[in-house]
């Protein structure tokens, strides 16, 4: 897999005399951490690019095994002298870089008026990302350091003019005041590498689609079957969950607790699991918890005052003549509490039932 970058424009007028011999693309490829060490040394030794009258071609390896091809075209004359080549370069490009010197306004004006419309026309049906790089420090910069300052309209290209050009091309605008590690490596390089990754992701996605389409075409086609006859309409049965739950709680078939008055008359029936879920008194009564587990002495007193459990029913294994499924028989000592027990149990079961219904609808 490869990435093809095409760079147009001459930015060297934007640097000091020390930087005149270095170009933006050359500096990036020489400093980028993405370029493997071997290819980077080849680049710096001028052994990994071929020169052409119209452009310079660089080749490198990035992201480990991705081939990077860069065509650097410093002269815009290529659009006039060799339109076929320039059009092919744009058509094959994955990323386009337009660079200019902020101190060469006449050159920028030509780019804006003549060459930018040509690039826009060539990209009319493409979604190729464009980066506009304004290179160099303005020579007649005023003390104001605002990036949108437009007070230097003389011979310099202002930031607002560059931003306007970027808007016309739908491009990303960058100002590179120097060729140091920050501007080249992190600023320009970060944006360029982002677009490289996006291009590779798009190519990988298109490759997977072509592969799936190829497998689909080469596969055995399924037989064309006649449409089946109209299927009968299936009616779903109404749920019996609510009624079944109601029967489980209120019918005697699952009862395991029977309350008696002091004269041994049956008062009410219940279920240990329901009673233990709402009160520690019943957990203590049915030996789910021992007195040592209950920290509140009032709970122990309440249990002893209100109830007496039939020990033979609580421990059916000791009574060999009774069934292991025999309910627990509880005698209610307090007569007033005994008279209200049915209403109390009804209140308890109403709350338990509503909570279970709520959980049913939640899950």
N, C-alpha and C positions, 0 to 999 in steps of 0.2 A: 504494500500500500504506500502511496506517496501523497505529498502535499505540494502544490505548485503556487508560488507567490510571484506576482509581477509588480515591480516598482517603477513608477514614472517620475521624472523630474530631477533637477539638479539642486541639491541643498548645500553645496559646499561654500557658497557665498555667505552662509549664516554663521561660520565658525571663525575663530581667531586664526592667525597664520600657522600656529602649531597644529591645528586640526584640519588644515586645508586638504591634506592628502588622504584623509580618512572619510569614508562615506558612511551613511547611516546603516545600510545593509551590511557592509563589510564589518563594521564595528560590532553590530549585533551578533553576527555569526561567529566572530572571534571571541566574544565574551559570554555568550549564552551557555548556561549550564546544561541545556538540553542537548547541545551538539556534543557528540562523543569526542573523547580526547584525541583519538587518531584523526578523525575528520577535521577537527578544529586545527590541529597542527598542519594538516595539509592545506587548509584554507589560508592560514597565516603564511605559509611558505609559497603561496601562489601556485600550487600544483593541482588544485582541485577545481579550477574554473577555466573556461575557454572564452576567448575574446571574439567578439563579432563587431563589425563596424557600427551596428545600430544598438547593440546591447551587450552586457556582460552576463554570462551564465555561471552561477555557483551551484555546486551540488554538495550535499552534506547528509548526515544521518542523525535524526532526532528521535526522541522517545525510544531509544534502543535500536529499533529496526525499521523505522519509517524513513523513507527516502524523501529528502527535501530538495526541491529544485527552485532556484530563484533566478529570475531574469530582471536585471537592473538596467533600465533604459533612461540614462541621464538626459538625452536629447529628445525633445518633443517632436523634432523633425521627422521621426519615424512615422508619424501619422500622415505626413505629406509625401515623404519619399517612398514609403513602403506600407501602404494602408493594409495590404493583404497580411503581412507579417504582424502588424500591430493588432489587427482584428483577431487573428488566430491566437495571439498571446492572451488577449482579454477573454476569448472564448474558452481557453484551456485553464484559466486562472481559478484557483480556489480562494485566493485573497488578493486584493489590489491595494497597493500603497502609493499614495500621491504625496510627494515631498517637495518642499520649496523653501527658499531662504526668506526669512522675515525682513531682510535688508535689500531684497531685490523685488521692488514692487512692480516694475515693468514686466518682469517674467511672470509674476503671479497674475497680473492682469491678462496676459496672453492665455494662461492656463484657464482662468475663469471664463473668458469670453470665447475662446476657440476650442480648447482641448477637452475641458470638462463636459461640454454638451456632447462631444463625440463619444466620450466614455459612457455618459448616461444613455445615449442612444444604443450603444453596443450592449449595455447591461439591461436593456428594456425588458427582456424576457428571462433574466437570470436573477438569482438571489445571492450574488457574490458580495461578501462584506468588503467595505472600502474603509481604509484608514487614511486620514489626512494628517500629515506631520508638518507642523510649522517649526522649522529648525533654526536655531541660533538665538543670540541675545540682540535685541534692537540697539543699534548704535546711538540713536538719539532718544533713548528712553528717558522719560521725565521722572522725577522722584517718586511719583505715584506708582506703586507696584501692583495695582489692581489688574487682574488678568483681562478684564473687559474694558480697560482704559482705552479711549479712542483719541487721546490727545496727541498721538504721534502720527498724524495723517500725512506727514511729509513724504519721505522716501521709504518708510517702513510699512510693512503689511500689518495692520492691526489685528488683534484677536477677534474682534467682531466681524471683520471681513472673512477671516478663516472659518469662523463658526457659520457664517451665512453660506459659504461655499459647501461646507459639510451638510447643511440642511438641504441644499439643492440636490446633492448626490445621495442623501440618506446615509451619510458616512459618520464615522467616529473621529472627532477632532482631538489632536494632541499637540501640546506645545513642548518642544524639547530644547531647553536653553543650553544644554551642554551634552557632550558624548560620554558622560560619566556612568558609573554603574547604576545609579538611581534612574536616570532618564532613559538609558538604553536597556538595562537589564530588567528593572522592575516596572517602569512605566510603559515604554513602548513594547518591550518584550512581553510583559504580562498580557497586554491587549492582543498582541500578535499570536501568542501561544493559546489564548482562549479561543480565537477563531480557528487555529490549527486543530484543536480538540473537537470543536463543533464540526469542522469539515470531515475529520476522520470518523466521527460518530455517524454523520449522514452517509458517508460512503459505505460504512459497515452495515448500516440499516438497508441501503439499496442492494448491497451484495447479498444479504440474507433473503430479501424479497425475491431477487432473481433466482437464487438457489431453490427456494420453495416453489417458485413458479415452474422451474425446470423439472423438479421432482414430480410436481403435479401433472405436467404434460407427459412425462415418461412413464407414469404409473398406469396400471390397468384400470380402464374405465369401468365403473360398475354397470350392471345391466339395467336397462330402462324397464321398470316394472309398471304395470297398469295401476291406476289409482284404486285403492281399496274401496269397497262399498261403505256406505255411510254407517259409522259406528253408532251403536245405541248410546243414549244419554244415560250416564250413570248418576244416580242420585245418592248423595252422601247421607249416611244415617246421622240422626241427631245425637249429640253427645249426652251420655248418661252420667257424666262425671259428678255434677252437682248433686243429683239424687243419690248416687252411690256413696258419696262422702257424707251426705246427710244420714243415710241409713247406717253407715259405719259408726257414726257418733251417737245416734239416738236409738238404734235397735238393740235388743237385748242379746243378740248373738255374739257380740264382741265385748260385752260388759265384763269387767274383772274386779269391780268394787260394788258392794251393796251396803247401803247405810240403813241402820236400824235405830229405832227409838229405844229408850231404856226398858220398855216393856216388850222388846224384841219384835215390834211391828216394822215391816219393811217401809222405808221412807222414800228412798230414791236409789237409782243405779248410775254408775259413772265408770270412767276409765282412768286407770292410774297415770298413764302417760300425759293425759290432759291436765289432771289435777297437779301432778308434780311440776308441770311446766309453768304454773302460775303462782305457786307458793312453796316456801321452804317448810311450812307446817306439814304439808302432805308428803314431802320428801322425807321428813323425819318420821312421820307416821308409818310409811311403807318401807322404812329401812333403806331408802336410797342413800341417805346420809345418816351418820351416827351423831349422837349428841356432841361428841368431841369435834365434829366438823362444823357444827353450828356455833358461831361466835356470840349470837344474840340469845341471852338467857330468856327473854320474853317469848321467843318462838318455842322454846322447850316447854315453858309454862303453859302457853296457849294450847299446844298439842296435848299435853297431859290433862288439861282442864276440859277440853271439848270432846276428845275422842278416846275410845279404847278399841284396839284392833284384836280380832280373834286370832290368837297365836297359831292355832292349828291350821287355819287357812293361810296365814302368812308363810308358814313353813310346811307345805304339803308333803315334803319328803319324809318328815317325821311321822306323818299320819299315813300308814301304808294302806288304810282302807279307803282313803279319799282320792279323787282324781287330781292329777297335777294341774289341771285346768280350772280347779275350783276357784271361784271369786273370793276376794278378801271381804270378810264381814266386819264392818266398823259400827260400833255402838256410839251414838251421839249422846253425850252426857247432859249437855245444856238443853233444856226443853225449849227455850225461846229460839235458840239457834236451830234446833231440830225443826221447828215450825216454819222457819224461813229457808231451810236448806234447798228445797225444790227451786225456789225463785233464785237463790244464789247460784245454783248449778246452771240454771237456764241463762243467767247473765254471763257466767264464765264461758259456756259453750257458744253463746252468740258472738262473743269477742274472738274466741279461737277460730270459729268458722270464718268470720270476716277476714281475719288475718291470713288464713290459708287461701281464701279466694284471692286476696290481694297478691300474695306471692305467686299464685297460679298465673295471673295475668301479667305479672312482671317478667317471669321466666318463659 
